[in-house]
């Protein structure tokens, strides 16, 4: 998979004990709204990484006043795997000692996320042990992925991870194998979900393949965390506010 890391870098330091807020962006017209939404997260990180397939968007982010004092690294990537094109670039760069907070702009384009939900996420970050932290999502059925089956996973619109080494080429190979199998089964849960609920991202075969890949990356991330003994932390557990937000999201998708 091709990834180009641009030369737009501000003050990047080399400390191994770092908290990084890593963001993948699609929508240039929503970028100001996005950074207002994640303002609380900007107070947690020690540096910011931003990826996009849109060069003009990256240049805009690099010049934003709200980020002027931040340590920043910019990644120009393709859009082969939607948000995961950026996420894979981030995972290539981190070490297990890093705490990586990852999100994308679906926080403002598709999700209904309040300050209360972001505060709960930040509170969950206080633990310092190896963990993956985010919203634990569930499906109506377990999905078999390479002989491993689960009905739940950490949703990757906003999550944090620490304590896991990533072999990114191997991860990509696994997902490409997953795709080969699912494309022969038109009744697969992922395909039916996209056809029923996400017609906006399956406008052509390439877009559908990209989104399917992103869904497999998401599930395999949770699988890797479990297999390597990381604690799985649902930052939204017990939140009535988040339950209400999810209802609003379902109305938005309807």
Secondary structure, 3 states (H helix, E strand, C coil): CCEECCCCEECCCCCCCCEEEEEECCCHHHHHHHHHHCCCHHHCCCEEEEEECCHHHHHHHHCCHHHCCCCEEEEEECCCCCHHHHHHHHHHHCCCCCEEEEEECHHHHCCCCCHHHHHHHHHHCCCCCCEEEEEEEEEEEEEEECCEEEEEEEEEEEEEEECCCCCHHHHHHHHHHHHHHHCCCCCCHHHHHHHHHCHHHCCCHHHHHHHHHHHHHHHHHHHHHHHCCCEEEECCCCCHHHHHHHHHHHHHHC
